[in-house]
Amino acid sequence: MTMATVSLGDIRAARDRIAGKVERTATVFSPILSERLGVPVHLKLEHRQTTGSFKLRGASNAVASLGAEEKARGVIAASTGNHGRALAHAAKLEGMRTVICMSRLVPQNKLDEIRRLGAEVRIVGNSQDDAQQEVERMVAQEGLVMLPPFDHPAIIAGQGTLGLEMIEQVPDAGLVLVQLSGGGLASGVAAAVKGVSPGTKVVGVSMARGAAMKASLDAGRPVLVEELPTLADSLGGGVGLDNRLTFAMCRDLLDDVVLLSEDEIAAGIRHAYAQEREIVEGAGAVGIAALLAGKVKAKGPVVVLLSGRNIDMNAHRRIVCDAAIGGCAA
Ligand SMILES: *Cc1c(COP(=O)(O)O)cnc(C)c1O
């Protein structure tokens, strides 16, 4: 068994490397959620990051860590959207060739954006695994450098820079709520948070429909889970049966994992819009949703990550116009 992990030092080095290439996003106090929870609740507004998600942190760090010869070969990844978009942006700044492979489940808005950023897009199969096979074929045939969405030390370290900012912005945080899919985000954030504030709890949040990391943690090893359509489409996909880093880091660093129904996720999107005036995608809303559903208990201040905003606006309108907030009569 490998003991590879990502350290606080790696995350601090990543922060220096990506300074000036990503935004330091704001953390704001939420009076409404604080009143509901009975403890201060702060929202980390990372959905306002350039490219609309935190994925730019990991992608920028990974690209900046490449040598000249690797940069000349270009980069490739399989992505449900936000990693592809972030990688296309980061690689374009460096003038590098970028190829993004994705499954047919990816929403049109995400696909359009990646093409607009100048990346080559290849659509293959019905799952992340199919897209990944295409990546491996092109790495072998064309010599591109693979930068995967989560199971890579430079990606994890880049996402971890969020954890450093959270503790700087809310030094007495008792609990950090972070999205959990492949676990690059949760691994990096937990390593940073626990590194600088060992008493702070870090809890992962996933959708119940296809929560691969939760199933893997329960099984004690990476397992396959059927990929299903969900409002939190950015949380879709497996953890990889040959997972090298994120399974062990999530197992060792996360205090708990919470799962949410589709209705609970929709309520999170609605709350973000109607009460906080923020447009977030399903994945971005799961931290708020977990609080609204009463699925987490907190003793001290809570920091909730809003991880992305790349939602199809027609889908967003249908969700926020639901009768629960009185509809959207013309
Ligand atoms: C990728 C992504 C996640 C999950 O990150 P992992 O590192 O795969 O766990 C959460 N929210 C958004 C918006 C994402 O794009």
The ligand as an SDF file (V2000), in Angstrom:
LIG
                    3D

 15 15  0  0  0  0  0  0  0  0999 V2000
  -15.9240   18.6550   -9.0670 C   0  0  0  0  0  0  0  0  0  0  0  0
  -16.9130   19.3470   -8.2380 C   0  0  0  0  0  0  0  0  0  0  0  0
  -17.2100   18.9110   -6.9340 C   0  0  0  0  0  0  0  0  0  0  0  0
  -16.6070   17.6740   -6.3210 C   0  0  0  0  0  0  0  0  0  0  0  0
  -15.1900   17.6650   -6.2830 O   0  0  0  0  0  0  0  0  0  0  0  0
  -14.3810   16.2980   -6.1150 P   0  0  0  0  0  0  0  0  0  0  0  0
  -12.9600   16.6820   -6.0070 O   0  0  0  0  0  0  0  0  0  0  0  0
  -14.6530   15.4380   -7.3180 O   0  0  0  0  0  0  0  0  0  0  0  0
  -14.9170   15.6090   -4.8950 O   0  0  0  0  0  0  0  0  0  0  0  0
  -18.1070   19.6690   -6.1950 C   0  0  0  0  0  0  0  0  0  0  0  0
  -18.7260   20.7580   -6.7050 N   0  0  0  0  0  0  0  0  0  0  0  0
  -18.4850   21.2020   -7.9490 C   0  0  0  0  0  0  0  0  0  0  0  0
  -19.1950   22.4030   -8.4540 C   0  0  0  0  0  0  0  0  0  0  0  0
  -17.5630   20.5090   -8.7670 C   0  0  0  0  0  0  0  0  0  0  0  0
  -17.3340   20.9470  -10.0120 O   0  0  0  0  0  0  0  0  0  0  0  0
  1  2  1  0
  2  3  1  0
  2 14  2  0
  3  4  1  0
  3 10  2  0
  4  5  1  0
  5  6  1  0
  6  7  2  0
  6  8  1  0
  6  9  1  0
 10 11  1  0
 11 12  2  0
 12 13  1  0
 12 14  1  0
 14 15  1  0
M  END
$$$$
